[in-house]
Amino acid sequence: MPTVDIVTATRETSQNFLEKTPLGQSLHRLRFDRRFRLFVQTQNTQALPTVYNARINAADAADHLAFIHDDVWVEDCFFIDRILEGLSANDVIGVAGNRIRRPLQPAWCFRDEALTPDTVDNLSGRVAHGEAPLGKVELFGKVPSPCELLDGLFLAAKRSVLVERQVFFDPVFRFHFYDMDFCRTARREGLRLSTWPISLTHRSKGAFGTPAWRQQYRQYLQKWKE
């Protein structure tokens, strides 16, 4: 049985996902590795947490789950090895995050609602960004490192621990803040979170500050109070 289930959602059709999206192209390149299965919700209109939770709750799910955006190029040909290594020492891993969490903090990389970047003393990770693979690498801080918050562009977790501790994604947060909420829930239940060295390029730098983002921020504060 495959050891890792890769879970994603896309607005594209099945064919366009494989041919046009960064993740589809990347996983086609990695098809030599028989240790993973791909679960993609195509032409998706559901909240990301709904898609992710469906795999957590699936009876045939692998015990190692990777949740990843469709606009991410996976450049690491040891991708599955990295996931297995990271989850041998942690319950949840990501490629970027923050070692601390502040009251009212609106994202893993910002200190406040004014979107003031946090400092390298608190941040961890390396992520490339760009419109093509092998983008410019941003150095956030030492990797690996225990974290309170992780970036939702890529998260991997032990399914057995998520189910045992009842840690799921909240569908209230359709696309923004689902990662913040998930990480806080995981930490509240005692899970170990950490960054891990995996080579990725993210085509998007996020939609921070947009009306939809601010609406979800208000919902996030209503739930967590700070």
Rosetta silent file (secondary structure, phi, psi, omega in degrees, C-alpha in Angstrom):
SEQUENCE: MPTVDIVTATRETSQNFLEKTPLGQSLHRLRFDRRFRLFVQTQNTQALPTVYNARINAADAADHLAFIHDDVWVEDCFFIDRILEGLSANDVIGVAGNRIRRPLQPAWCFRDEALTPDTVDNLSGRVAHGEAPLGKVELFGKVPSPCELLDGLFLAAKRSVLVERQVFFDPVFRFHFYDMDFCRTARREGLRLSTWPISLTHRSKGAFGTPAWRQQYRQYLQKWKE
SCORE:     score description
SCORE:     0.000 S_00000001
   1 L     0.000  138.020  177.073    0.000    0.000    0.000 S_00000001
   2 L   -56.436  148.714 -174.888    1.316    3.510   -0.768 S_00000001
   3 L   -96.344  -14.620 -178.896    2.726    5.276    2.258 S_00000001
   4 E  -134.199  129.840  170.454    1.736    8.875    1.414 S_00000001
   5 E  -102.252  123.401  177.053   -1.549   10.303    0.138 S_00000001
   6 E   -98.292  124.383 -172.863   -1.136   13.672   -1.587 S_00000001
   7 E  -119.024  131.204  178.978   -4.310   15.743   -1.372 S_00000001
   8 E  -150.812  169.593  175.359   -5.106   18.862   -3.384 S_00000001
   9 E  -135.636  146.765 -178.453   -7.952   20.817   -4.952 S_00000001
  10 L  -147.772  152.424  173.460   -8.047   22.654   -8.267 S_00000001
  11 L   -81.272  -11.445 -175.924  -10.487   24.593  -10.409 S_00000001
  12 L   -78.509  163.622  170.053   -9.079   22.776  -13.447 S_00000001
  13 L   -73.459  170.806  179.534  -10.351   19.615  -15.111 S_00000001
  14 H   -58.388  -45.851 -178.582   -8.437   16.383  -14.576 S_00000001
  15 H   -65.849  -44.591 -179.560   -6.568   16.752  -17.867 S_00000001
  16 H   -67.886  -31.945  176.581   -5.743   20.413  -17.336 S_00000001
  17 H   -58.538  -48.121 -177.463   -4.581   19.709  -13.792 S_00000001
  18 H   -68.724  -34.762 -173.022   -1.940   17.292  -15.058 S_00000001
  19 H   -91.918  -29.612 -168.389   -0.892   19.421  -18.017 S_00000001
  20 H  -115.830  -24.673 -176.806   -1.185   22.999  -16.768 S_00000001
  21 L   -87.734  147.367  176.976   -0.866   23.240  -13.001 S_00000001
  22 H   -55.063  -42.922 -178.423    2.522   23.338  -11.279 S_00000001
  23 H   -68.372  -43.132  178.922    1.568   20.502   -8.943 S_00000001
  24 H   -59.613  -43.741  177.879    0.183   18.312  -11.714 S_00000001
  25 H   -62.971  -41.395 -177.898    3.330   18.775  -13.780 S_00000001
  26 H   -65.231  -45.163 -177.240    5.518   18.057  -10.758 S_00000001
  27 H   -71.570  -27.611  172.839    3.768   14.859   -9.755 S_00000001
  28 H   -63.343  -40.172  177.970    3.867   13.606  -13.329 S_00000001
  29 H   -64.531  -32.853 -176.916    7.643   14.019  -13.125 S_00000001
  30 L   -92.961   13.599 -174.989    7.681   12.084   -9.834 S_00000001
  31 L   -64.562  -12.911  176.318    5.513    9.235  -11.130 S_00000001
  32 L   -65.209  -24.032 -175.854    8.491    6.858  -10.800 S_00000001
  33 L   -88.386  109.196 -175.327    7.891    6.874   -7.024 S_00000001
  34 L   -85.620    7.904 -177.049    5.185    4.308   -6.278 S_00000001
  35 L   -87.103   -1.099  178.971    4.977    5.242   -2.609 S_00000001
  36 E  -126.028  154.433  170.836    2.372    7.970   -3.107 S_00000001
  37 E  -120.823  148.338  179.395   -1.194    8.259   -4.347 S_00000001
  38 E  -106.757  130.549  173.369   -2.776   11.462   -5.610 S_00000001
  39 E  -122.348  108.511 -176.104   -6.231   12.599   -4.545 S_00000001
  40 E  -121.828  127.228  174.478   -7.294   15.714   -6.435 S_00000001
  41 E   -89.335  102.103 -176.884  -10.677   17.421   -6.254 S_00000001
  42 L   -84.574  159.430 -177.719  -11.033   18.788   -9.788 S_00000001
  43 L    45.490   46.058 -169.342  -13.284   21.682  -10.835 S_00000001
  44 L   -75.084  136.780  171.962  -13.455   22.378   -7.130 S_00000001
  45 L  -126.219    2.287 -178.930  -15.971   24.732   -5.515 S_00000001
  46 L   -85.751  161.330  171.702  -15.667   23.343   -1.978 S_00000001
  47 L   -65.311  143.359  177.644  -13.723   24.819    0.911 S_00000001
  48 H   -53.822  -43.546  178.848  -10.191   23.424    1.135 S_00000001
  49 H   -57.511  -33.657  178.741  -10.879   22.047    4.645 S_00000001
  50 H   -64.201  -42.937  178.328  -13.784   20.011    3.265 S_00000001
  51 H   -65.409  -45.286 -177.450  -11.505   18.401    0.686 S_00000001
  52 H   -66.857  -44.083 -179.117   -8.734   17.790    3.204 S_00000001
  53 H   -63.049  -32.591  179.856  -11.013   16.388    5.919 S_00000001
  54 H   -59.516  -37.988  179.318  -12.528   13.922    3.466 S_00000001
  55 H   -75.947  -37.447  176.948   -9.142   12.254    3.081 S_00000001
  56 H   -58.280  -39.226 -175.975   -8.404   12.302    6.807 S_00000001
  57 L   -87.092   -5.276 -177.453  -11.696   10.496    7.379 S_00000001
  58 L   -68.619  135.483 -177.383  -11.334    8.035    4.491 S_00000001
  59 L   -64.615  -28.820 -176.908  -11.181    4.412    5.622 S_00000001
  60 L  -100.692   15.191 -177.338   -8.441    3.581    3.110 S_00000001
  61 L   -66.594  145.298  172.011   -6.283    6.639    3.774 S_00000001
  62 L   -70.092  162.499 -179.162   -2.531    6.237    4.193 S_00000001
  63 L   -82.075   -9.531  175.653   -1.115    7.215    7.576 S_00000001
  64 E  -115.022  117.518 -177.483    0.985    9.975    6.006 S_00000001
  65 E  -115.972  136.436  176.626   -1.061   12.744    4.392 S_00000001
  66 E  -121.747  123.298  179.745    0.288   15.707    2.434 S_00000001
  67 E  -108.263  123.673 -170.561   -1.970   18.699    1.756 S_00000001
  68 E  -147.054  144.374  178.440   -0.646   20.994   -0.953 S_00000001
  69 L   -71.564  153.802 -178.515   -1.828   23.824   -3.211 S_00000001
  70 L   -78.540   -8.094  179.328   -2.109   23.167   -6.938 S_00000001
  71 L  -101.309   31.786  179.730    0.114   26.174   -7.743 S_00000001
  72 E  -115.691  126.831  170.865    3.217   24.621   -6.168 S_00000001
  73 E   -88.138  125.062  174.473    6.091   23.114   -8.134 S_00000001
  74 E   -93.298  110.010 -175.674    7.695   20.210   -6.252 S_00000001
  75 L   -98.278  -10.126 -175.724   11.337   20.294   -7.302 S_00000001
  76 L   -86.678  111.520  179.992   12.632   17.781   -4.771 S_00000001
  77 L   -72.714   -7.896  173.565   12.929   14.327   -6.362 S_00000001
  78 L  -101.543   27.335 -173.914   13.201   12.966   -2.808 S_00000001
  79 H   -50.609  -50.184 -177.254    9.797   14.506   -1.972 S_00000001
  80 H   -68.123  -38.152  176.136    8.297   11.376   -0.429 S_00000001
  81 H   -60.267  -42.332  179.801   11.485   10.641    1.518 S_00000001
  82 H   -61.043  -43.673  179.871   11.405   14.166    2.963 S_00000001
  83 H   -62.093  -47.190 -178.383    7.807   13.707    4.095 S_00000001
  84 H   -64.850  -39.844  177.474    8.514   10.345    5.722 S_00000001
  85 H   -63.443  -46.704 -178.214   11.653   11.665    7.426 S_00000001
  86 H   -62.520  -40.235 -177.823    9.863   14.746    8.731 S_00000001
  87 H   -83.151   -5.741  171.960    6.918   12.788   10.075 S_00000001
  88 H   -75.660  -19.477 -177.907    9.165   10.245   11.762 S_00000001
  89 H  -116.481   -8.512 -175.881   10.134   13.009   14.194 S_00000001
  90 L  -142.200  168.164  176.722    7.013   15.214   14.148 S_00000001
  91 L   -94.221  -31.699  179.069    3.238   15.040   13.857 S_00000001
  92 E  -139.944  136.575  176.223    2.852   17.883   11.341 S_00000001
  93 E  -130.363  157.589  174.323    5.447   19.449    9.037 S_00000001
  94 E  -147.277 -177.171 -179.450    5.566   22.369    6.618 S_00000001
  95 L  -103.343  -11.724  177.902    8.160   24.282    4.637 S_00000001
  96 E  -153.147  147.395 -178.744    7.773   27.649    6.395 S_00000001
  97 E  -173.731 -171.812 -178.707    6.457   28.798    9.741 S_00000001
  98 E  -126.861  135.684 -178.415    6.821   30.769   12.946 S_00000001
  99 L   -73.745  -21.109 -178.679    8.360   29.562   16.185 S_00000001
 100 L  -127.273  168.946  173.334    6.020   31.752   18.245 S_00000001
 101 L  -133.673  131.780 -179.993    2.448   33.008   18.052 S_00000001
 102 L  -104.084  154.325  171.929    1.332   36.490   19.051 S_00000001
 103 L   -58.394  137.039  177.238   -2.146   37.724   20.025 S_00000001
 104 L    67.855    8.405  179.952   -4.071   38.959   16.944 S_00000001
 105 L   -60.905  126.557 -172.921   -1.329   37.668   14.628 S_00000001
 106 L   -92.224   -8.096  179.550   -2.918   37.502   11.125 S_00000001
 107 E  -167.068  161.755 -177.303   -0.510   35.074    9.431 S_00000001
 108 L   -60.299  -30.300 -172.743    2.521   32.956   10.210 S_00000001
 109 L   -98.502   -5.897 -177.129    4.886   35.514    8.635 S_00000001
 110 E  -115.182  151.389 -178.714    3.371   38.770    9.973 S_00000001
 111 L   -87.099  -31.866 -171.264    3.398   40.317   13.434 S_00000001
 112 L  -152.077  177.711 -176.782    0.180   42.366   13.233 S_00000001
 113 L   -67.055  -18.638  174.493   -2.805   43.381   11.087 S_00000001
 114 L   -75.054   -0.165  178.901   -0.641   46.032    9.423 S_00000001
 115 L    62.350   43.226  174.394    1.216   43.049    7.901 S_00000001
 116 L   -75.574  121.247 -178.766    4.520   43.910    9.517 S_00000001
 117 E   -61.226  141.102  174.780    6.957   41.096    8.634 S_00000001
 118 L   -77.071  171.934 -173.986    8.269   39.097   11.566 S_00000001
 119 L   -96.467  162.731 -179.061   11.999   38.728   12.144 S_00000001
 120 L   -62.577  -23.223  178.204   14.370   35.913   11.269 S_00000001
 121 L   -62.979  -28.891 -176.609   14.673   35.156   14.995 S_00000001
 122 L  -103.664  -26.118 -174.521   11.091   33.881   14.961 S_00000001
 123 E   -87.588  159.527  178.315   10.632   32.619   11.416 S_00000001
 124 E  -145.980  142.345  172.815   11.742   29.310    9.932 S_00000001
 125 E   127.969  166.876  172.951   11.828   27.913    6.416 S_00000001
 126 E  -141.257  125.009  178.796   12.890   28.325    2.813 S_00000001
 127 E  -139.700  134.192  174.154   10.381   28.731   -0.011 S_00000001
 128 E   -90.603  149.230  175.186   10.917   29.804   -3.613 S_00000001
 129 E  -130.246  148.115  177.773    8.404   32.044   -5.391 S_00000001
 130 L   162.930  172.799 -179.325    7.988   32.760   -9.078 S_00000001
 131 L   -89.801    3.765  179.616    6.052   32.241  -12.285 S_00000001
 132 L  -146.936  162.797  176.703    8.214   29.263  -13.264 S_00000001
 133 L   -58.324  160.617  179.203    9.937   26.354  -11.491 S_00000001
 134 L    59.941   48.218  179.136   13.175   27.039   -9.618 S_00000001
 135 L   -72.217  178.931  179.950   12.030   30.470   -8.463 S_00000001
 136 E   -69.179  128.795 -175.970   13.929   32.868   -6.232 S_00000001
 137 E   -83.240  129.572  172.164   14.397   31.346   -2.785 S_00000001
 138 E   -99.197  127.608  179.742   13.262   33.317    0.265 S_00000001
 139 E   -97.856  113.984 -178.382   15.162   32.489    3.423 S_00000001
 140 E   -95.213  -35.813 -178.646   12.941   32.864    6.473 S_00000001
 141 E   166.959 -178.824 -174.920   15.056   31.189    9.138 S_00000001
 142 L   -55.097  138.014  178.095   16.684   28.015   10.414 S_00000001
 143 L  -133.037  136.707   -5.558   15.278   24.681    9.157 S_00000001
 144 L   -77.781  160.708  178.315   14.154   22.357   10.668 S_00000001
 145 L  -156.077  138.130  173.970   12.678   24.093   13.678 S_00000001
 146 E   -58.956  141.995 -176.726    9.715   23.490   16.000 S_00000001
 147 L  -136.755  157.287  170.920    6.906   25.913   15.155 S_00000001
 148 L   -92.453  -33.113 -177.307    3.588   27.170   16.441 S_00000001
 149 E  -131.879  143.188  178.359    2.297   28.128   12.984 S_00000001
 150 E  -130.186  149.529  178.145    2.989   26.718    9.508 S_00000001
 151 L   -72.266  132.014 -176.555    2.232   27.991    6.008 S_00000001
 152 L   -77.220    0.284  177.080   -0.665   26.121    4.409 S_00000001
 153 L   -58.758  -31.577  175.193    0.893   25.974    0.935 S_00000001
 154 E  -150.257  124.391  173.328    2.195   22.569    2.087 S_00000001
 155 E  -136.570  137.460  173.788    1.341   20.635    5.221 S_00000001
 156 E  -127.527  146.074 -174.087    1.970   16.964    5.930 S_00000001
 157 E  -150.686  158.820  172.776    0.653   15.075    8.923 S_00000001
 158 E   -83.017  115.959 -177.755    0.264   11.686   10.555 S_00000001
 159 H   -60.237  -42.381 -176.475   -3.338   10.665    9.963 S_00000001
 160 H   -58.977  -37.911  179.477   -3.460    8.364   12.999 S_00000001
 161 H   -71.345  -41.747  178.657   -2.530   11.241   15.300 S_00000001
 162 H   -59.086  -44.692 -178.449   -5.036   13.617   13.697 S_00000001
 163 H   -68.768  -44.106 -179.142   -7.840   11.098   14.153 S_00000001
 164 H   -60.934  -42.480 -177.292   -6.812   10.127   17.681 S_00000001
 165 H   -92.014   -0.276 -179.739   -6.617   13.764   18.826 S_00000001
 166 L    57.261   50.439  177.016   -9.583   14.863   16.672 S_00000001
 167 L  -103.682  113.041 -179.024   -7.587   17.508   14.832 S_00000001
 168 L  -132.081  171.114  174.540   -9.320   18.529   11.608 S_00000001
 169 L   -85.410  141.056 -178.224   -9.543   21.521    9.295 S_00000001
 170 L   -91.092  116.023 -177.642  -12.431   23.917    9.985 S_00000001
 171 L   -63.830  -12.141  174.499  -14.618   24.428    6.855 S_00000001
 172 L   -58.225  -34.248 -177.491  -15.512   27.921    8.079 S_00000001
 173 L   -96.049   89.257 -169.917  -12.111   28.968    6.716 S_00000001
 174 L   -61.908  -45.177  179.038  -12.619   28.247    3.026 S_00000001
 175 L  -141.439  -33.524  177.543   -9.149   29.246    1.828 S_00000001
 176 L   -96.253  142.616  173.519   -7.735   31.866    4.200 S_00000001
 177 L    71.678   -0.723  176.225   -6.797   31.102    7.825 S_00000001
 178 H   -64.293  -33.060 -179.785   -7.513   27.372    7.570 S_00000001
 179 H   -72.963  -42.725  176.955   -3.794   26.777    8.162 S_00000001
 180 H   -59.549  -47.516 -178.936   -3.603   29.111   11.171 S_00000001
 181 H   -62.571  -43.869  179.891   -6.683   27.489   12.669 S_00000001
 182 H   -61.642  -45.286 -178.436   -5.396   23.963   11.987 S_00000001
 183 H   -64.970  -40.256  178.996   -2.013   24.682   13.571 S_00000001
 184 H   -66.282  -40.083  176.863   -3.565   26.217   16.668 S_00000001
 185 H   -62.875  -43.478  179.678   -5.885   23.245   17.045 S_00000001
 186 H   -62.368  -44.392 -179.892   -2.957   20.867   16.606 S_00000001
 187 H   -67.309  -38.400  177.659   -0.832   22.657   19.191 S_00000001
 188 H   -58.998  -32.793 -179.777   -3.745   22.806   21.635 S_00000001
 189 L   -91.400    8.322  173.371   -3.939   19.012   21.376 S_00000001
 190 L    85.344   13.994  179.960   -0.211   18.623   21.985 S_00000001
 191 L   -75.051  150.863  179.400    0.947   17.812   18.448 S_00000001
 192 L   -94.208  119.577  179.542    4.552   18.501   17.419 S_00000001
 193 E  -110.396  142.464 -179.731    4.839   20.946   14.510 S_00000001
 194 E  -156.262  151.163  165.703    8.047   21.663   12.616 S_00000001
 195 E   -76.872  159.712  179.074    9.422   23.031    9.393 S_00000001
 196 L  -146.608  144.435 -177.808   11.277   20.580    7.181 S_00000001
 197 L   -74.573  107.051  176.882   13.702   21.064    4.249 S_00000001
 198 L  -138.992  131.709 -176.558   11.763   20.405    1.017 S_00000001
 199 L   -85.081  112.245  179.749   12.444   22.196   -2.270 S_00000001
 200 E  -135.541  152.423  167.567    9.265   23.890   -3.568 S_00000001
 201 E  -122.061  125.794 -179.823    8.376   26.918   -5.684 S_00000001
 202 E  -101.753  126.340 -177.805    5.050   28.632   -4.952 S_00000001
 203 L   -74.341  -24.939 -178.591    3.530   30.598   -7.814 S_00000001
 204 L  -106.083  147.574  173.757    1.414   32.715   -5.451 S_00000001
 205 L  -105.711   11.000  175.943    2.590   34.961   -2.625 S_00000001
 206 L   100.430  168.839 -178.767   -0.856   34.993   -1.025 S_00000001
 207 L  -120.280   41.306 -177.893   -3.875   37.295   -0.953 S_00000001
 208 L   -61.144  135.470  174.760   -3.138   39.071    2.314 S_00000001
 209 L    88.403   -5.455  178.903   -5.218   42.181    2.931 S_00000001
 210 L   -73.160  161.749  178.020   -7.962   41.490    0.377 S_00000001
 211 H   -55.651  -41.951  179.357  -11.640   41.876    1.407 S_00000001
 212 H   -64.117  -39.389  178.616  -12.101   38.085    1.470 S_00000001
 213 H   -64.373  -43.956 -178.778   -8.986   37.711    3.611 S_00000001
 214 H   -66.541  -35.818  176.472  -10.159   40.385    6.059 S_00000001
 215 H   -63.072  -43.719  178.789  -13.571   38.764    6.367 S_00000001
 216 H   -68.676  -31.231  176.026  -11.944   35.433    7.238 S_00000001
 217 H   -62.584  -42.652  177.854   -9.624   37.220    9.684 S_00000001
 218 H   -62.271  -40.605  177.739  -12.704   38.510   11.535 S_00000001
 219 H   -64.994  -38.475  178.225  -14.113   34.971   11.627 S_00000001
 220 H   -62.036  -44.627  179.900  -10.775   33.682   12.897 S_00000001
 221 H   -68.710  -33.951  176.665  -10.769   36.234   15.736 S_00000001
 222 H   -62.477  -36.752 -178.891  -14.376   35.408   16.580 S_00000001
 223 H   -75.724  -47.903 -171.153  -13.369   31.775   17.023 S_00000001
 224 H   -98.123  -12.463  177.633  -10.066   32.193   18.846 S_00000001
 225 L    74.334  -23.464  177.089  -10.679   35.601   20.499 S_00000001
 226 L  -160.496    0.000    0.000   -7.074   36.630   19.859 S_00000001
